[in-house]
Amino acid sequence: MQEIAWNFGKDVLAGEKREYGHAKVDVVRDGGSRVHINQLLQGLGDRLEVFMSHGDKLGQIPGGFTVIAATTNAPFAGIVHNEKPIYGVQFHPEVGHTPKGQDLLRNFAVKICRAQQHWTMQEFVHQEVERIRTLVGEKGQVIGAVSGGVDSTVAAKLMNTAIGGRFHAVMIDNGLLRKDEAKNVLETLTQELGIRLTVVDASQRFLDDLRGVVEPERKRKIIGSRFITEFQKKAKELEVAAAGSTKAGPIEWLLQGTLYPDVIESISFKGPSQTIKTHHNVGGLPDFLKLKLIEPLRLLFKDEVRVLGTKLGIPESLVWRHPFPGPGLGIRILGEITKSQLEIARAADHIFLSELIAHGLYQKTSQAFAALIPTRAVGVMGDKRVYGQMISLRAVTSNDFMTASRCHFDVENRDFLDLVSSRITNEIAGVTRVLYDVTSKPPWVWSANLGTTVLLT
Ligand SMILES: Nc1ncnc2c1ncn2[C@@H]1O[C@H](COP(=O)(O)OP(=O)(O)OP(=O)(O)O)[C@@H](O)[C@H]1O
């Protein structure tokens, strides 16, 4: 809406106060008699629950436009051009916190833009497989980094369906993975999904690089650059091995599980008060490797990737896995990462996740993890006072992975957190306190780095 207003008169003001959170929008129906005016909000009722997240705002309505929605704080929550089908809304119809947002978008796409609704997942699979085969050709080979997470696994399976053994998946065991992660991923991908996967055990090299590092951004950078080094080394080895084959050509392509939100995030917008920043997932790899990119999931959202995964025969447990960021436990340990700290964080994470599964709460949760806080706090063990470290648990729900609310275990399952806390303090030596993070809205949400990993890790 701001972009439209800017084009029609430049009256967009840098906001002094952000408007963030739930709001109720009144639909203004006397906006005019022209047919298209009410089409956007048709059938949505007189009052809409919406999610607002903005700082800048319109100074006044641009000439030739009419207001179609307003709140007490925002008199211009929705506008339409008087002659042309040009609409703008100030709230976010694309997030789960706007319950009728999908209906609004459907009105726009189907009624106003007259889009045909003939897209099916089956057809998508068929087209993508064909597209990959044509791109890669009869001998071309593809390499891809696979974490065992939903995105890279679904992309890998699609690639495997298209070109079989000419796709090489590589997983880097950085020593920061969850309990038994590398072993489980290797088993599922090779035995159940028939994907050619190599696991590189680089855990000691990651730990060596991270020695003495406490600053989280530095940890991320070190982990990222070691990841590139390891992947590059493996890619070279595979390339040399491939060179001897007569059935296959050189490795020229790199598979990436980029999703649509990543694509959105990689575009920069400049508003009056700030630039909404860019962000990209596996930034760096393509440049280093000089390979051409294939991104078969770039038009899909997370929920669609899950449907696709199920269609391709990927087990439910994998399709519904919570996202787990690349730097893994490395960014879940505050302070220096050592073998003993890793053991504590991994054990706490394992207890929390297995109890979520055992209580049927895993699928009701979008992401959950335990973080290790190395501050010493007093606790009681048996009849002794002891000083130990703290574990902080976090669990959130999110449909769209753009907004998140913390899980209210206290209401739904009163004993659950008690149980997890007592297991952690009893079973993990050196931990005396368990905290639950009740923050719903991470303060960095507004920075518009609204992606899966950035928001929720
Ligand atoms: N340990 C790993 N080994 C190999 N590749 C990895 C590893 N960790 C991350 N990657 C690669 O980096 C990409 C981005 O990782 P990120 O942690 O941001 O996960 P994501 O975007 O949620 O994807 P996924 O669901 O596949 O984990 C992954 O899709 C994968 O290609």
The ligand as a MOL file (V3000), in Angstrom:
LIG
                    3D

  0  0  0     0  0            999 V3000
M  V30 BEGIN CTAB
M  V30 COUNTS 31 33 0 0 0
M  V30 BEGIN ATOM
M  V30 1 N 24.8560 -30.3210 8.2180 0
M  V30 2 C 24.5460 -30.0240 6.9470 0
M  V30 3 N 24.9960 -30.7970 5.9400 0
M  V30 4 C 24.7140 -30.5120 4.6580 0
M  V30 5 N 23.9830 -29.4680 4.2840 0
M  V30 6 C 23.5040 -28.6580 5.2350 0
M  V30 7 C 23.7570 -28.8860 6.6110 0
M  V30 8 N 23.1550 -27.9060 7.3190 0
M  V30 9 C 22.5640 -27.0960 6.4260 0
M  V30 10 N 22.7760 -27.5320 5.1550 0
M  V30 11 C 22.3390 -26.9130 3.8980 0
M  V30 12 O 22.0280 -25.5590 4.1160 0
M  V30 13 C 20.6520 -25.3070 3.8000 0
M  V30 14 C 20.0840 -24.2620 4.7210 0
M  V30 15 O 20.1400 -24.6830 6.0250 0
M  V30 16 P 19.1450 -24.1590 7.1080 0
M  V30 17 O 19.6550 -24.6040 8.4100 0
M  V30 18 O 18.9380 -22.6990 6.8850 0
M  V30 19 O 17.8500 -25.0160 6.8490 0
M  V30 20 P 16.4900 -24.8790 6.0420 0
M  V30 21 O 16.5090 -23.7280 5.1160 0
M  V30 22 O 15.4120 -25.0150 7.0430 0
M  V30 23 O 16.5540 -26.2120 5.1610 0
M  V30 24 P 16.3800 -27.7180 5.6560 0
M  V30 25 O 14.9200 -27.8720 5.9890 0
M  V30 26 O 16.7870 -28.5330 4.4720 0
M  V30 27 O 17.3010 -27.9160 6.8280 0
M  V30 28 C 19.9790 -26.6730 3.9020 0
M  V30 29 O 18.8180 -26.7430 3.1030 0
M  V30 30 C 21.0810 -27.5790 3.3600 0
M  V30 31 O 21.1440 -27.5210 1.9570 0
M  V30 END ATOM
M  V30 BEGIN BOND
M  V30 1 1 1 2
M  V30 2 1 2 3
M  V30 3 2 2 7
M  V30 4 2 3 4
M  V30 5 1 4 5
M  V30 6 2 5 6
M  V30 7 1 6 7
M  V30 8 1 6 10
M  V30 9 1 7 8
M  V30 10 2 8 9
M  V30 11 1 9 10
M  V30 12 1 10 11
M  V30 13 1 11 12
M  V30 14 1 11 30
M  V30 15 1 12 13
M  V30 16 1 13 14
M  V30 17 1 13 28
M  V30 18 1 14 15
M  V30 19 1 15 16
M  V30 20 2 16 17
M  V30 21 1 16 18
M  V30 22 1 16 19
M  V30 23 1 19 20
M  V30 24 2 20 21
M  V30 25 1 20 22
M  V30 26 1 20 23
M  V30 27 1 23 24
M  V30 28 2 24 25
M  V30 29 1 24 26
M  V30 30 1 24 27
M  V30 31 1 28 29
M  V30 32 1 28 30
M  V30 33 1 30 31
M  V30 END BOND
M  V30 END CTAB
M  END
